[in-house]
Amino acid sequence: MQKKVLIVDDSALMRRVLSDIINSDPRFHVSKVAVNGLEAFTLLTQHKEVYDAVILDINMPQMSGIELLEQLEQKNVKATIIIVSTLAKEGAKETIRALELGAFDFVTKPESFFEVKSDKFKNKIVACLEVATKLNGTNIREVQKDESSLKANSFLKTAVNNNISVKNESTVNSSSSSAILPKISSLNRASKKLIAIACSTGGPKALQQVIPKLSAELGCSVLIVQHMPEGFTASLANRLNEISNIRVKEAEHLESLSVNTAYIAKGGYQMRLTRAELNKEVLTVTQEPAKNGLKPCADYMYESIADSAYTDIICVVLTGMGSDGTYGIKKLKEKKNVYVIAQDEATSTVYGMPKVVRDNGLVNEVVPLEKIADAIQKSLGVQ
């Protein structure tokens, strides 16, 4: 059965382009279009038709995309919404707000007519719809994309095979002892500690349930890789900084780490922890190649920590598609004392990254999103 899609955009050109893209894939069908948020609100609340996904613009007359999301939240109306956002600074800020209000994910709006007609934009829309509507082929394609760079690692190849098997993920018990390492109460209090978080689809909203709950006296630094394009991570950092007890900022090249500060990897770049002059450790933010199609990539971050002076690492894997983080955590565990916390399936927007790291036996604790901050602080010995 075709997945029904509602398009909400005040631009006739974008409605036409999006309709052509969606209707060209036999798995999807544009069921309705709306020219502003007010029309969409009526369709979503006063009509019997159910939409599998909504493609939503932000800046529209009468009722904007943000106002629509606020109204839907207020009325407790559930909808799977994909934002098609501009890359401008204000657009990035509004996109972060949309994700905070429950939007599933976003695709950046092309800046030229040539880009609008390109396969790149089309593929992004289709891929996002695949994940949002839970089509069976989504995880297979994502894992196959990752597999090309992981063939030499039989450990992760097992994860790939598990991910594309036909078994129902809901039958996997998140408390299964076979996949979870023995739980420890806390890391050595005298050690040099670091928190490293990886997340993707659903990550911005998940981070807002974790970072603001951390104590102002955390006593260590936090590194975060959130899969996001350049231009959006600064807005994400600024928003988290506004609502958190610790400082949150976008990472800068050759920046030293400070305690009680979280550093978000810059979108479109790779972030590493590197030993600099005078044995001093700094962050590097560079244009290294994408790994598994990802910039930033959590595997780069985790692998770099293995050669640092930090002795005890708390790795946190939140919601996201694919397997990013698993390979890096495995390499990190070969050199460091590592405690791994993974988000559970029930609270994950996409149960990919936390599932793969768990299925590979790397996890000490699987917890729902609302308890992850507590789990981090308990492992640190912070009350």
N, C-alpha and C positions, 0 to 999 in steps of 0.2 A: 504494500500500500504506500502511495506517495505521501511524503511529509508535507503538511500544509504550512505555508510561510506567509506572514503578513509583512508588507514593506511600508515603512513610515518615513517619508521624505518630502520636503516641500519643493524639491527640484524635479521637474518633469523628466529632464535628461537622466538624472540618477535613478528615478523610478523605472525608466525604460531599460537602462543598462543593467540594473540589478535584476529586473524581471527576466531579461534575456539570459543572463548568467544562470539564474536559478532554474528557469524552465528548460534550459538546454540539458540539464541533468535529469534523467528519467526518475530519479528517486525523490525529486522535489517538485513542488508546484506552488506558484504564487496564487494564493487563494483570494487575497484582497490587498488593496493598496489604500493608504491614507496620506493626506497632504500635510497633516500636522498632528500634534499629540492629542488634541481634543477629539479629532475623528477616531484616532487609535483607541483612546480611552473608552469611547462609546462601543467600538467593535469588541474590545476585550472584556467589557463589563455588562453590556446590555444585549448581546447577541449570543445565540446558542452555539455558534461555530467555535471549535477549539483549534488553536494554532499550535503547531509543533515548535515553531520558532518565530521570532519577530526581529526584523532588520530595522534598526532605529537610528535616525539622524538625531543630532543634538540641537542645533540652532534652527528653530522653526517658528513661524508666527502663531499667535493664539495660545499655544501650549508647547513649550520646548520639550526635548527628550528628557531632560532632567526633571522638569515639572511632571511629566507623565510618570516617570519612575517613582517620584515622591507620592503621587496620587495612588499608584498601584500598591505601594508599600502601606500607605495609610488605610486603604480599603482591603488589605491582605489578599490582593489578587496575584496569583502566581503566573508568571510567564517567563519563558526562556528567551532572553533578549540579547541580541548581538548589536553592539554599537558600531556604526560606521563613522569614524571620527576624523577630524582634521588634525594635522600635525603641528599646527600653530601652538604657541605657548598657552593661550587661553583654552584652546581645544584640548590640550593635554590635561590641564587642570580639571576641565569639565568631564573628561573621560574617566579620570580617577574618581571623581564624585559619582559618576554613573556606576562604576564597578562597586563602589561602597554601598550604593543603593540596591545592589543585587543583579546588575547586568552580568550575563554569563561570560562574555569576552568582548573584544573589540577588534576591528580591522581598520587600518588607517585609510582615509579617503585619498584617492589619487589627486595629484596636484596639477595634472594636465590631461587633456583629452586622449593623448597617446597612451598614458598610463591607465586611463579608464578602460580602454579597449584591449589592454595587454592581458596575456595569460596569467601573469603574476597576480594581478588583482582578482581575476576570476578564480584562480586556484585557492587564494586565501579565503574567499567567501565560501567556496564549496567545502574546504577543509574544516572551517569553523562550524558550518552547518552539520557536517558529519559528526563532529564531536558533540555538539549541542543537542542533536536529536538522537544520539546514542545508536547510530547505525553500526552494524556488526563489523564493517570493514575498516573502521577508523583506527582502532588500536593496531590492527595488522599492518596497515600502511605506515603508521608512525614507527613501529618497531622495525619494519624492514628498512626504513630510512636510516635508523640508528645502526642497524646490523653491519652495514658496509664498513664502518670504522671500528667494529668490535669483533670481527671474525677471528682475530688472533687470540681473543680472550674467551676460552671455553666456559669460564665462570659465568660471563654475561650471556653467552650464547644459550645457556640453559634457561636464563630468564626470558630470552626472546622466544624460545620454544614454548615455555609455559604461557607466555602472554597470548600467543596465537592459537592455543589449544581451544577446543570447543567447550570445555567445562564452564559451568556457570560460576562466576566469581562470588555470587552471593552465598554459595555453599562453603566458601573458605571461612573458617572461624578465626577471627582476628586475635583470639587469645590462645591459638594453637602453640603449644610449647615447642613444636618441631621447627618453627620458623622464627622464634623469638629467643634471644640470648637471655641468660639469667639476669634478673634485675638487680642493680646495686643501689644502695641508698643515696650515695653521693660520691663525687670524685674527691681526690686528695685535696684538702683545704689549702695545703702549702704549695700546691703546684701552680704552674702558669696556665691559666685556662682561657679558652676562646670558644665562642658560640658561632656556628656556621649553618646558615639556613638556606635551603633550596626550595623554590616553588615556581609554578607556571600558571596554567589556566585556573582561575579562581584564587590565585595567590594574593593579589592586592587586598581583597576582602578578608582573606584568612589572616594576613599580616596584621590587619586592624583588630583582630581578636587575640593576637599574641604580643606584639611589641608594646602597645599601651599598658599591658598588664605587668610588664617587667618592672622590677623595683628600680628606683633612682640610685640605689646603692648596690647595683648588680655586681660591681667589682671586676668586670671584664668587658672586652669589646665584642661586638656582634658583626659578622659579615653576612650579607644577604645577596643571593643571586635570584632575581625574579626575571623570568623570560619576558622581555618587553623591548620595543624599539627605542632608538635614540629619541630623546625629546620628552619621553613620558616618565622616566625614572626620577628625574629631578622633581617633578610634580608629586610623584608618589612619596618621595623622601620628605618633601615639605609638608605634605598632609599628615604623615605619620609623626613628624616632629611636633606638629601643633597639638596632637592628642596624646603624646607619650611622656612618661617620666624621664626617660633617657633621651639623649640627643640623637637625632636621626638625620643623616645627610647623604647626598650622592657622593660616591668615592671619587677622589681626585688622584691624579698621577703623582707618585712619590710622596704620598701622604703617610705620616706616622699614625699608628693607632693610639687612641685614647680610651681609657676605661669609661664605662657607662655611655658609650657611643656606638650607634649602629651605622654601618656603611653599606649602602646599596650600590651594587655594581651598575655602572653606566650602561644604558641600553645601546646596543650596537658595538660594544667593546668587550674585551676580556679582562677580568680582574684576577690578579694573583697577589699572594703575599710573598715578598721577595726580600732576601738579605742584601742590604745596601752597604755603603761605606761605614767603617767603624763598627761593624757587626750589628748595625741598626736595621730593624725590619720596617719595610714600608709597603704600601699597596702600589701595584703598577696597574695602570689603566691604559691598555694598548689595543691597536688594531691588529690583533692576531687573527688567523683564520678561524672561521666558524668550525665548531666541532659538532657533528650530528645536526648541522644546520642551525646551531644555536650561538648567538652572540648577545648577551653573555651566556656562558656555559658553566654549570655548577661543578662538573668534573675538573675543569681547569682550577677552580678555586680550591677544591678539596685536595687535589694532588699537590698544589703549591704549599699547603699548610704542612704537609708531611716533612718538608725540609726546614721548617721554622723552629724557633726556640720554644714554642708552646708545647706543653707536655700533655695536657688533658683537653680533649676537644669534645664539645657537645654538638653533634650533627642533628639537625632537624629537617625532615623531609615532609613538606606540605603538599597539598593538592597540585596536580599537574599531569599533563599528558606525556607519555614516553617513559624513558628510563634514566634521564639525566640525574647524576649524583651517585648512582650505584657503583659505577666503576671507580670514581674518585674516592668514595668512602672505603671501598675495599682496599685500595692502595694506601690510604691514610691509616687504616687499621694495622698495616704491616709495620708501621713505625711509631705509632702513638697510642696512648690510652684513649679510646674513643667510646663515647656513650651515644647511642643512636635512638632518637625519638621519631616515630612516624605517625602521621595523621591517620585516623581510622577511615574506613570506607564510607560509613554513614554520613560523616560530615565533610567529605571531600567533594568538590565540584566535579573533578575528574580523578578517579582512583587509578592512576597510572604510576607516577613516580613513587609514591609511598608503598604501593603494592609490590613493585619490582624489588625495591630495597628490602622489603619484608620477606618476600618469597625467596630471596637469596640468603636468608639467615643472618642478616647483618644488624637486625633491630633488637634493642633491649626492651623497648616499650612502645606499644601501640595505644594511642589515647585519642579521644575526641578533641576537636579543635578547641573547645572552651577550656580544656584542662592542660593544654600544651605549655602555656606560660608557667603554670604551677609545676609541671614536670621538669621544665628547664631549671627553675629555681631550686627545687629539691635536689637535683643532681649537683647543683653548685654549692648546696649547703646554705642557701639564702632563704630566709623565712618571709 
